[in-house]
Structures are given as structure tokens and as C-alpha cells.
Amino acid sequence: MSQNGIHHVTAIAGQARRNLHFYTQILGLRLVKKTVNFDDPGAYHFYYGDAGGLPGTILTFFPWENAAPGRAGAGELQETVFRVPQGSIGFWTQRLVNQGAERTTLFGETVLRFRDPDGMRLALVGLAGIEAEPAWSEGEVPAEHAIRGFHSVSLMLDKTEATGAILGDVFGFREVGREGDVTRYAVDGTALGGIVDLRAVGGFLPARLGRGSVHHLAFRAANDAAEMEMVRKLAQNHGIVTTEQKNRDYFRSVYFREPGHVLFEIATDIPGFAVDEPVEQLGAALKLPAFLEGHRAQIEASLPALA
């Protein structure tokens, strides 16, 4: 099975409690990991995904209670899109009416667009033939309607050509279609997170990061060797130097700005989210990296209440 594609998407939220309720109760995702922002341990870092926290299903958030709203524009990940069974679009249309749900089509697929409570742009795509795929269902969303990982992301860029070249050369995508100002790239054999849409919006104001914005987009690397090969290609073929590798406990990462100014991450599939708690208990306890464990009492006292 291919190990290319999207690993995770990380966004900025406002109230932690509201974010947790929306993504676990309204969208029915699993809270896969509850930890803190390693660079700002006074804030949570929530990871939502499927039952096992597989790459290609993970949406994460930094909930900063007082974050100012972001501004849409060029140089950002505009929309994060999930997969649902085709017959579930009616269920979700009714469920998300308060989130401004609107139906449209793109590349022949039914798309249901809506926003989360912080204004983040989200969508569901109805797909035939995925009904039998495993689905997390522990709340109000029945298994037959549950989200089945990422379908795609959409990037809003001033120009798309250089970004498309990196998607192809470094991450294994290929151009598969064009519709209006959108060019679609896909990875063969990757069902979860195997599509990136690039929207050309020359002349738009630049995006401003804030509440409701996506902070970065992470692509998969099977292991450290695969990640370092991607780093080599970026430097040799595109003149882009990444950060040093950073240990995020559940994956190891490097970061860089792609030519359209979106922050990209390359994250290893290993070791995964079950490295510090059993799969059946994922997300149950607050997990801290080793360098913060000695400050647990202080950190727990400073974090916002979730109940």
C-alpha cells in the first residue's frame, strides 16, 4: 500500500472546550491524542482522527482561547475535506445546517461545504463504495454515516506551478484534472488523503494566520530514511532547505515554506499514536513529552477546563 499522501492538517482554534465538542460530538471524530503545544505548553494540542489514529485521518488543533480571527487569502490551506459514503450526504446536510452547509460539485463529486465554530472551512465529499470501510462511531453519528478520513485539501495560491512541481517530484502526486481555476493532484493507490487541489488566485491579498486558519499541512514519510530522501530532493531539485528534524513523540518532522508560502511539514508514519497508550485508550489521558513531564502539575493547572 502506498505511504504517500497527507499525514495530518493542523489548525488554530479558539475555545478548547468548544473545539473538542464540535469535532467529537458533531463530526463524530475520535480524540486520538490529548497533549500540549510543545512550544507553548499552556495550550492544548488536540489530535482527532479514526479509531487507530491512522495517517490520512488526523486533524489537529492548537486551541488558543484569545486568538484573533484569521483572514482568508493567498498562501493558505483554504479547505480541509473529509470522505463520507455517498448516501450520507443527506444526513450531514441536515446535521450541519447550523454550520451553513451548502452543496456543490467539484470534479463530478458531491461536496458539502460548511464551517466549524471558529470559521475554519471544511467540507465532506460523498463517495460510492466506501460504506464497508471501518469507521469510528462512539457518539451521535451512526457508523454508516461516519467520516472515513481525509479526501483532500485545497490550497489557495498566487501561482500554482512551482507548488505542483514539488507535489509531483517530492511527494508522489500527479496532475489528474483541471476545473476552472483548480488543478487537482492525486497519489495513485492512496485512498486516505491522496488528493491536493491547487487554486490559482493571482492578485488576492495574502492570508493572515489566526483563529479558523490552518497552521500547516503535513505529508507522509514512511520512516526517517524516506523523510531524508524528500529533504534531499527539496534541496537538490527545488532549492528549498528544511528545518532540522524535530521529535514530536508520535512522528518525526521537518518543516519548510513551499513556493506559495504555505507551511509544509513532512511527518514520519512511525512511531504512531499508540506509542504511549493502548489503542483502546487513545485520547483518554493528558500526555506530555518527557521534557515537560516534570512540570505536569503546573501545566495541568494552567490549561483551560474541558468539562
C-alpha positions in Angstrom: 0.0 0.0 0.0 1.3 3.5 -0.9 2.6 5.6 2.0 2.4 8.9 0.2 -0.3 11.4 0.8 -1.4 13.7 3.6 -0.3 12.8 7.1 -2.2 15.5 9.1 -3.6 19.0 9.0 -3.0 21.4 11.9 -5.2 24.4 12.5 -5.8 27.2 15.1 -8.9 27.2 17.2 -10.4 29.4 19.9 -12.0 27.8 23.0 -10.7 24.4 23.7 -14.0 23.0 25.1 -16.0 24.2 22.1 -13.4 22.7 19.7 -13.5 19.4 21.5 -17.3 19.2 21.5 -17.6 20.1 17.8 -15.1 17.6 16.4 -16.0 14.7 18.7 -19.8 15.2 19.1 -20.9 17.0 16.0 -18.5 15.5 13.4 -18.0 12.3 15.4 -14.2 12.0 15.1 -12.2 10.3 17.8 -10.0 12.3 20.1 -6.8 10.3 19.3 -4.4 12.3 21.5 -4.7 15.0 24.1 -1.4 16.7 24.7 0.0 20.3 24.7 1.7 22.5 22.2 5.3 21.5 22.7 6.4 25.2 22.1 3.6 26.7 24.2 2.6 24.1 26.9 0.0 26.4 28.4 -2.2 25.5 25.4 -3.6 22.1 24.4 -2.8 20.2 21.2 -5.8 18.0 20.2 -5.5 15.3 17.6 -8.7 14.0 16.0 -8.9 11.0 13.7 -10.2 7.5 13.1 -10.2 4.6 15.6 -6.4 3.9 15.3 -5.2 7.4 14.5 -4.0 6.5 11.0 -2.1 9.0 8.9 -4.6 10.5 6.4 -7.3 10.8 9.1 -5.7 13.3 11.5 -6.9 16.8 12.0 -5.1 18.6 14.9 -5.7 21.9 16.7 -3.9 24.5 18.8 -6.7 26.0 20.8 -5.7 29.5 21.8 -8.5 31.0 23.8 -7.8 34.6 22.8 -6.6 34.1 19.2 -7.8 36.7 16.8 -9.7 35.5 13.7 -7.6 34.7 10.6 -8.1 36.3 7.2 -8.6 34.2 4.1 -6.3 34.9 1.2 -3.4 33.7 -1.0 -0.8 31.5 0.6 -3.0 29.3 2.8 -4.7 25.9 3.0 -8.2 27.1 2.2 -10.4 24.0 2.8 -10.0 20.6 4.5 -12.2 17.9 3.0 -13.3 14.6 4.6 -14.7 11.4 3.0 -18.2 10.1 3.7 -20.4 7.5 2.0 -22.3 8.9 -0.9 -25.6 8.0 0.7 -24.8 10.0 3.8 -24.8 13.5 2.3 -28.4 14.0 3.2 -27.7 13.0 6.8 -24.8 15.5 7.0 -26.7 18.3 5.2 -29.4 18.2 7.9 -26.8 17.8 10.7 -24.7 20.7 9.7 -27.4 23.2 8.7 -26.4 25.4 11.6 -22.8 25.5 10.2 -24.0 26.9 6.9 -23.8 23.7 5.0 -24.1 24.2 1.2 -24.0 21.5 -1.5 -22.0 21.9 -4.7 -20.0 19.7 -7.0 -16.3 19.6 -8.0 -14.7 17.1 -10.4 -18.1 15.3 -10.6 -18.3 14.7 -6.8 -20.9 16.0 -4.4 -19.3 18.4 -2.0 -20.9 19.7 1.2 -19.2 22.8 2.4 -19.5 24.2 5.9 -17.5 25.9 8.7 -16.6 25.0 12.2 -17.4 27.3 15.2 -14.2 29.2 14.6 -14.8 29.8 10.9 -12.5 27.1 9.6 -13.5 26.0 6.1 -14.4 22.3 6.0 -16.2 20.0 3.5 -17.5 16.5 3.1 -17.3 14.6 -0.2 -19.8 11.7 -0.8 -18.1 8.7 -2.3 -19.6 5.5 -3.6 -18.2 2.2 -2.5 -16.7 3.2 0.9 -19.6 2.0 3.0 -17.7 -1.1 4.2 -14.6 0.8 5.3 -14.0 0.8 9.1 -15.5 3.9 10.8 -15.2 5.3 14.3 -18.6 5.6 16.0 -18.9 6.2 19.7 -21.4 9.1 19.8 -24.3 10.7 17.9 -23.0 9.8 14.4 -24.0 6.3 13.3 -21.3 4.2 11.8 -23.0 4.1 8.4 -22.6 7.9 8.2 -19.3 8.3 9.9 -16.3 10.2 8.4 -13.7 7.9 6.7 -10.6 10.1 6.8 -9.4 12.8 4.5 -10.5 13.2 0.9 -8.3 16.2 0.1 -7.1 19.7 0.9 -7.4 22.8 -1.2 -4.6 25.4 -1.3 -5.2 29.0 -2.4 -2.0 30.2 -4.1 -1.0 33.2 -6.1 0.7 30.8 -8.6 0.5 27.0 -8.6 3.2 25.7 -10.9 6.1 25.6 -8.5 4.0 24.0 -5.8 2.7 21.4 -8.2 6.2 20.5 -9.2 7.0 19.8 -5.5 3.9 17.7 -5.1 5.0 15.6 -8.1 8.7 15.3 -7.6 8.9 15.1 -3.7 5.5 13.7 -2.6 4.5 11.3 -5.4 1.4 13.2 -6.7 0.5 13.7 -10.3 -1.9 16.1 -12.1 -5.2 14.3 -12.7 -7.6 17.1 -13.8 -8.5 20.8 -14.1 -11.8 22.6 -13.4 -11.9 26.4 -13.5 -9.0 27.8 -11.5 -8.5 24.5 -9.7 -5.8 21.9 -10.6 -6.1 18.5 -8.9 -3.2 16.4 -7.9 -3.5 12.8 -6.7 -1.4 9.9 -5.5 -2.2 6.6 -7.1 -3.3 3.9 -4.7 -3.9 6.3 -1.7 -7.5 6.4 -0.5 -6.9 8.5 2.6 -5.6 12.0 2.0 -4.5 11.2 -1.5 -5.7 14.5 -3.2 -4.4 18.1 -3.2 -6.3 20.8 -5.1 -4.3 23.9 -6.0 -6.5 27.0 -6.7 -4.8 29.9 -8.5 -5.9 33.3 -7.2 -3.4 35.8 -8.5 -3.9 39.2 -7.1 -5.6 38.2 -3.8 -4.4 39.7 -0.5 -2.1 37.4 1.5 -3.8 35.2 4.1 -3.4 36.2 7.8 -3.0 33.4 10.3 -5.5 33.3 13.2 -8.5 31.5 14.6 -10.1 29.4 12.0 -6.9 29.2 9.9 -4.8 26.2 9.0 -1.3 26.4 10.5 0.4 23.8 8.4 -0.1 20.8 6.1 1.9 17.6 6.8 2.8 15.0 4.2 3.6 11.3 5.0 7.0 9.7 5.0 7.2 6.0 5.9 10.3 6.4 8.1 13.3 8.6 8.7 15.1 7.4 5.5 12.1 8.3 3.3 11.9 11.7 5.0 15.6 12.4 4.4 15.2 11.5 0.8 12.4 14.0 0.5 14.6 16.6 2.2 17.4 15.8 -0.3 15.0 16.3 -3.3 13.7 19.6 -2.0 17.3 20.9 -1.7 18.7 19.5 -4.9 15.8 19.9 -7.2 13.9 22.9 -5.8 16.5 24.9 -3.8 14.5 24.6 -0.5 16.2 23.9 2.8 14.0 22.4 5.6 14.4 22.8 9.3 16.3 20.2 11.3 14.3 17.1 12.2 12.1 17.6 15.3 10.8 14.8 17.5 7.0 15.2 18.0 6.8 11.9 20.0 4.2 10.4 17.6 6.2 11.3 14.4 9.4 13.0 13.5 9.1 16.1 11.4 10.8 18.7 9.2 9.2 21.9 8.0 9.5 24.3 5.1 7.6 27.0 3.2 6.6 25.9 -0.2 6.8 28.5 -3.0 3.2 29.7 -2.4 4.1 30.4 1.3 2.0 27.6 2.9 3.9 25.9 5.7 4.5 22.3 4.8 5.7 19.5 7.2 7.0 16.1 6.4 6.0 13.7 9.2 7.0 10.0 9.6 4.4 7.4 10.0 6.4 6.0 12.9 6.1 5.5 15.8 2.4 6.4 15.7 -0.1 7.4 18.4 -0.2 4.1 20.3 3.5 4.6 21.4 2.5 5.9 24.9 -1.1 4.5 25.5 -3.0 1.5 24.2 -5.2 1.9 21.1 -8.3 1.4 23.1 -7.4 4.2 25.4 -6.2 6.8 22.9 -7.0 10.3 23.9 -8.1 9.4 27.5 -5.2 11.0 29.4 -3.2 14.1 29.0 0.2 13.1 27.5 3.3 15.2 27.9 6.7 14.9 26.2 9.5 13.8 28.5 11.0 17.3 28.8 7.7 18.6 30.2 6.7 15.7 32.5 8.4 17.3 35.5 6.1 20.3 35.1 2.9 18.3 34.9 1.2 19.8 37.9 1.9 23.4 36.8 0.8 22.6 33.2 -2.4 20.9 34.2 -3.3 23.8 36.5 -2.8 26.3 33.7 -4.8 24.5 30.9 -8.4 25.5 30.2 -11.2 23.4 31.7 -12.7 20.9 29.3 -15.9 19.9 31.2 
